[in-house]
Amino acid sequence: MKILTHPKLKTVLLTIFVSIFTFSAAAQDEKKDKPAPEGKPVMWQAVDIETGDLFNGPGGTQMKPDLSRIEFIEEEKDGHNKKYRIKDGSGKVWVAKLGREAQPETAAVRLLWGIGYKTEVNYLVPIITIPGKGKFENVRLEARPENVERVAEWKWRDNPFIGTNELEGLKMMMVFLNNWDVLDLQNKVLATNGELHYIVSDLGSTFGKLGNNNLPVVYRIGRSTGNPKDYVETKFINGFENGIVDVAYKGKNRDLFEGFSASNAAWLAGLLSRLSDKQIRDAFRAARYTNSEIDLFTRGVKNRIAELNRVSKPQNVAANR
């Protein structure tokens, strides 16, 4: 014990601690300050909505994973759900996400992609065996293509799209999907082919129920994920007053979901209304929900599109001008 309290040893230990801390902080700063590649910022772009394949999603049939052989690479440490990085039989790299968020995230990506938003590429596989880890059901595989660099996170309150329909529309879509996990750390910038894609990377906390209130901490009470009954019974829009669309959001960051205009709502309604019933159903079919669950989810989506259309009446849009 006397050795441990020796002044010289204390000095040495303190020096080591400071050195480790300084090195770690410097490494973090270097990572944080890494210059982003140059490119055009893109969040949304016009697409031929009516012909979109919402079953196969943004990766289409050509990027489907080859499950003939799976190689375990490493465990992913970020987030609350168990995730493994793997390589498939064709050499493509994926992040396999287990648990209750896999299905709703698969459907959410397809609905956003279907109306023109940039998204991840993902698929839900019914069964997969990951060597050394086990056999799992309903696993979301998210692509990690070689030509896509994951640059950084972007912030809801500070980005190149402030004041645009696409950003306001994306915010409204978070409420549309009942996403109760809207945080900056869920957002990513993907650099690819001279463009910087601003996406919401984690959409697992969707298609259920938001919390019961807007109170600090206890706003979490009542939340659910991937629950068709909760989703179809939850209101999306409270009404339209003084030129503002009042969305029925409860939870953290409530201020993000205020100030939507009828013009914002009309822009989003115009996109969503072009989706067919089959496309909506295909998004949930891709997530391997049962027929009865698909029926409920489809009804919930159509109800919300109707709510958007009601507040997007020409007289409301005119009142915003």
N, C-alpha and C positions, 0 to 999 in steps of 0.2 A: 504493500500500500504506500510506503514511503517513496518508492520509485515512481509511482503514478502521479505523485504530487510534486515531483522535482521540477523546479522552475524551468530548467532547460528543456525537459521533456514536454512541458506544457507549451513552450514556445514552438518546439518542433511540430507537435500535433496541430497547433493553431495554424502554423504555416502550411501544413499539408491540407488542412480543411479549406483554408482560403484559396489555395492553389486549385483544388478540385472544384470549388464553387466558381472561381473565376473562369476556369476552363469550360465548365458546363454552361455558364452564362454566355461566354463568348461563342460557344458552339450554337446555342439557341439563337443568339443575335445574328450569327452568320446565316443560319437557316432562315430566320425571319426576314433578313435584309437581302436575301437572294433576289436579284433583279428578275422581274417577270419577263418572259419572252414578248417581243413585240407582236402585235396582232390586233385585229378589229374586234372590239367587244361585241358579243352577240348573246342575247338572252332568248329572243324569239324571232322567228322568221316565218313569212307566209308560206304555207304548204297547201297541197291539194288534199284538204281534209277528207273529202268524200271517198277518196281511194286508199286512205291509210289502212294498213294491216295492223289492227290493234291486238291481234292474237300473238303475232311474232314480235311486234314492237319495233323499237329503233334499230335493232340488230338484224331484223328480217330473218329469212331462212338461212342466209349465208353465214351468219355468225353463231348459229346454234352450237352449243357445246357438244363435243364428242366424248361420250361417257364410256367408250370402249376401254379406256385406260386412264386412271387418275393417279397423279403424283402429288403427294403432300409436300408443300414448300415450307410454310411456317404458320404459326398462329398470329392473327391480327390482334393487336392489343387495344385499339381504340374502340370506343362505344361500350354499350352495356350488354350487347348480344354476342354470343359465341360466334366467332368468324375464323375461317381458315383460308389461307392463300393456297391455291392448288393449280396444277397444270393438267389440261385434258389431253386426250389421245392425239389431237392435231397440233399440240404445242401451245395452244392459247392459254393465257393465265387468267384466272378468275378469283374473286373473293366469294367464298361460300358463306352465306349467312343463315344461321339456324334460328329456330324459335318462331314466336307468334307474329313477328314483324315481316316475315318473308313473303307471305301471301299479299297483304295489303300493299306493300311496297311495289310488288310486281304490277298490280293493277293501277296504282297511282302514277307510276312512270308512264304507262301506256296512255292514260288519259291526257297527261300533260304533253307528251310527245305528239299525240294525235292532233292537237290543236296548234302545234308549231313551236312549243317550248323545247329548248335544249335539255337533254337528260342523259343519265347513264344508259348503258346497254345492259339489260338484264333478262334472265329467264328463270322460271321456277321449274325445278326438276322434281319428279315425284319421289325418286329414290336414288341415293348416291352412297357409295362406299368410299370413304377416305382412308387410305392405308394408315394404320396405326391409331386411328381416331374412332372409327366405327361406321355403322350404317345408319343413315338418316333419311327421314321423309320430308317432303315439301321444303326443299332447300332453295333459297334464292342464290343464283350465280350472277355476279356482277363483273363485267369484263374489265380487264386491264390491258388494253391494246398497246403495242409498242409505239405507235405513232401518236399517242395521247399522253401529254405530260400534265400531271396534277400539280398545279402551280401553288395555289394558296386558297384561303377562304375569302369570301367577300361579305360585306356587311349590308344588312337591310337598309340602314340609314345613311350609307355612304357608298355609292356606286355610280357608274356612268349612266344609269337609266332613271335617275330621280325625276319624277314628274311625268313619266311616260305611261302610256296605256299598258305596255308590256310589264312594267314593274307593278303597277297598281293591279293589273290583271293577275299577276303571279301571287300577290298578297291575297287577293280575293279567292284564288284557287286553294290557298292554304286553308281558308275557312270552308270552302266548298268541300274539300277532302276531309274536313274535321281533323286537321293536323295539329296536335297539341304539343308538338316538340319543335316549335319554330325558333331556332337559335342561329346566330351567325356561324357557329362552329359546324352546323349541318350543311353550310353552303361551300361550294368549291368552284374554282376557276380551272377549266381544262383547256390547255393549249393544243391546238390541232390544226394543221393545214393553214397556217397564217391567221387563225381566228382564236379568240379567247372566249370560251363558252362559259357563261355564268349560269350555274345550275344549282338546284337544291338536291344534294347528294343523298341525304337520308330521309326517306319518305315512309318509314315503317310505322310511325305512330298515327296512322290514318284510318278512315272508314270505320270509326267507332263513335265514341261520344267524348265531347270536351268535358272539362270539369264543371262543377255545379255553380261556381261563383268566380268573382274577380278578386277575392281577398288574398293577401299575401300567404304563401306557403300552402294553405288549405285549398287553393284553387285546383290542386291535384285530385281532390276527392271526386269520385264518380267517373273518372276517365276510363275509356276502353279502346281497344284496337281490333280492327278486323271483325266487328260485330254488326252484321247486317240489320238486325232489329234496332239496335241503338242508332245506327246511321240513318235509317229511314224515318225514325221518329224524332230526329233532331232538326230544329229549325235552322235555316241558313240566313235568312234576311228578316230583320224585325220590321223594317219599313223605310219610307223615304220622307225626309222632312228638311225644309230650309235648304234644298239643293244637295243634300247629303244622303247617301245610302248607308243605312245603319245595319251592319252585319252582326249576326248573333254569335260573336266570339267571346268565349270565357277562358281566361288563363293568363299566363305570363306574357308580357309585351303587348298588352291590350292596345296601347297607343299606335302600334303598327297598323292596326285594322280600323282606323278612323279616317274620315275625310274622303271616302270614295264618292265620286260624282256619278250622275246618271250616265254621262258619256263613257266613263270607265266601265260601268256595268253593261252598257249597250255594246261596247267593243268586245267584251268577254262573251256576252250572250250570243253575239253574232258568230263567234267561233264555235262555241259548244253546241249551238242549235244545228250546226251542219253535220254533227255526228249522228249516224244512224243507230237505231236500236241494236242492230247486229254488232256494230263496232263497239258499243258500250258493253254489250254482253261478252264480246270477245275479250275485252280487257280483263274481265273477272274470270272468264273461262281459262285464260292464260295463267291465272293465279290458282287454278285448280279448286275453285269453290264448287259446291254442289249446285244442282239446278235450282233448288229452292232458294239458296243463298244468292245466286246470280239474279233471280227474279227480284228479290228484295233490294239488292244493291242497284240494279238497273232502275227500279222505281225511285229509289232515293236520288240518283243522279238526275233523272228526268224531272223530278219535283223541284230540284234546285235550279235546273235550267229554266223552268217555268217561273220560279221566284225572280230570277234575274231578268227575265223578259218583262215581268210586271213592273219593275222599277225602271225599266229602260224605255218606257213609253216616250214617243216623240215630244210630248209636252214637257216631260221631265228633262230630257236632253236639252230642249230649247231653253229651259229655265236656267241651265248651267252656263249659257253663253252670254 
